[in-house]
């Protein structure tokens, strides 16, 4: 995809060598990695041009950011796990004190398929993992540290549209893993809430 900017406020999008076609609706599928910023800029560009998007640029950006998702859930008084956003190792000990016990979960603000999500069983492991994540996750310069909630390697995904649960599934982690992500070898099956 190629974006074209002109001084007369004209915006163009080309896909390959052809002008982007007109259409009734675009259904964006944006991965959090790689190049999230570029992918999101393309969506914003399409929105500026008046292309109809199923989900707006802003709603997709909120969903891709674990931090923004937590902020929205907290604001709506939906319970969330105890979380610290850390972007400086100087505050590492304070973050651990706030969380209160091990194990802890550490992850980037952006990510998908369980990538860059780690579990630390001790302070020494957590400090080492923080250093590795900080070097890898240079795009956000922030790491989420969260309390670990024992789930038996399972989680639920419920898709709520218009205030109703329309689709739901239970995901189970692969043997030996704590992440229930299908992208990490987990499995999913239908679930009735």
VENQUI-V117897 format. One record per backbone hydrogen bond with DSSP energy under -1.0 kcal/mol. CO is the residue of the C=O (numbers start at 1). NH is the residue of the N-H. Records with the same first field share a line. If there is no record, write none. Layout:
CO = NH ; NH
This chain:
2 = 14
4 = 12
6 = 9
10 = 6
12 = 4
13 = 20
14 = 2
15 = 18
18 = 15
26 = 54
35 = 39
36 = 40
37 = 41
38 = 42
39 = 43
40 = 44
41 = 45
42 = 46
43 = 47
44 = 48
45 = 49
46 = 51
47 = 50
52 = 26
56 = 60
57 = 61
58 = 62
59 = 63
60 = 64
61 = 65
65 = 69
66 = 70
67 = 71
68 = 72
69 = 73
70 = 74
71 = 75
72 = 76
73 = 78
74 = 77
82 = 147
84 = 145
86 = 143
88 = 91
89 = 92
91 = 95
92 = 96
93 = 97
94 = 98
95 = 99
96 = 100
103 = 148
104 = 120
105 = 146
106 = 118
107 = 144
109 = 66
112 = 115
114 = 117
118 = 106
120 = 104
122 = 126
123 = 127
124 = 128
125 = 129
126 = 130
127 = 131
128 = 132
129 = 133
130 = 134
131 = 135
132 = 136
133 = 137
136 = 138
137 = 141
143 = 86
144 = 107
145 = 84
146 = 105
153 = 173
155 = 171
157 = 169
159 = 166 ; 167
161 = 164
164 = 161
167 = 159
168 = 191
169 = 157
170 = 189
171 = 155
172 = 187
174 = 177
181 = 184 ; 186
182 = 185
187 = 172
189 = 170
